[in-house]
């Protein structure tokens, strides 16, 4: 999508907790996602929407052409894990799985993906992460 002289890339990124541990309870997600948005803003990373369930999260990013997906995701994941551990947000050592999946999103589909991400808790009442990723055609974990 282009705004004036700026071109943006929209990316839907999914990553899970280490070994799929169910550590991201609703209260943890609430404070974690607020922290991640604040951290991202300070690093000029634009998180349009973020949500998830106990074992994984979904994030819709708007990347500037000078940003690389791998560096942005690495920064977000490392900061989040460090923040959780330093602040003892969960009862044990926290980490993320090394792999993640990312899908480019056309500008015309941003609203649809946004709404999908906002409904993660409802969506995962009946579907696992594995079945969700099968729909996307890729299971990296």
N, C-alpha and C positions, 0 to 999 in steps of 0.2 A: 504494500500500500504506500502511496506517495502522498506526502503533505508538503506542498510548496516544493522546496528543493530537497526534501528529506524522503528517503525511502526506508521503509521498515519491513522487517520480517517477523511474522507471528509464528510462535512455536509452542506446541502443547507438549510438555515434558512430564514424565511419570517416573518416580523412583520410590523404592521401598526401604523400609528399615532393615538393618542387618538381620539376616536369617528370617525375615518376615515376622519379627517380634512385634506383638500387639502392644506397643508402648505409647502410641499417639492417641491417648484417650481424648475425649472431647475437650476437657479443660487444658490439656497439654497443647492440643492443636490451636486452641484459641490464643494462648500466649505465644506459641511458636510462630504462628502465621503473622501475628502482629509484629513480632520481632523481625521476621524475615522481610516483611514489606518495608519496615523502617531501615534495615540494613541495606536492602536493595536500593532504596531511594538515595541513600548516602553514597552508593557506588554507581549511580546513574544507570541502574538496572530497573527496567519497568516491568513489574509483576502486575498484570491486568487483573487476574483472579487466581486464588490458590485455595484448595480444599482437599480433603482426603478422609481417610478412615484410619483405624488403629495401626495398620501395617504399611501404608503407602500414601503418597500425596500426588496430586495433579497440579500443574502450574501452567498458566498461559502467560508467556513472555512476549513482550514487544521488543525486538532487538534492533538496535541501530546498526547500519552496515559495518561500522568499525568494531562491533562487539562480536566475539566468537562464542558460539553456543557452549563449547566445551569449557571455556574459561568462566563463563557466567554460571553454568551449572556447578562447576567445581567450587566457585566462590560461595554460592548459596548453600551448598551442602556442607562444606567445611565449616562455615560460620555457624550454621544451625546446630551441627553436632557439637561444636566447641561450646556454644552458648548453653545448650541443654546440659552438657556435662559440668561446666563451670558453675552453673546455677543449681545443679542437682534437681533438675526438673523431673527426672524419672529416677527410679530406685536402683538402676544398674547402669553400667557403662553403655552409652548410646552410640550408635553408628548407623551408617547407611550401607546398603549393598553397593558394590563397586559399579555395577552397571545401571543404566537407565535407558529409557526409550524416549524418543523425541519425534514429533510429527510436525511438518510444516502445515500451516493453516492458511487457507486463502482468505483474503480480506472479507470476502462475502460470507465466509463461514465463522468468523470470529464470534458473533453473537451466539450462534448455535453451540460452539465449543465452550464458551463462557457459561452458558446455561447448563450444559452437561457437567462441567466441573463443579458448579454450585450445588449440584444434586448428588454428590458422591455418597453421602451417608444413606440417602434413600436408595440409590442405585445398588449399593453393596449389601443391602438387606437380603437380596436374592442372588447376587453374583459375586464370585471370588475375583481376585486380581487376575488369576490365570485365565479364567473364562473371559474376562474383560479384554485381556491382551490378545486372546485368540481371535476375537472379533477384529482387532486391529491387524492381526496376522503376524504377530511377533511376540515371542516370550523370551526375554533375555535373562530372567532371574533363575 
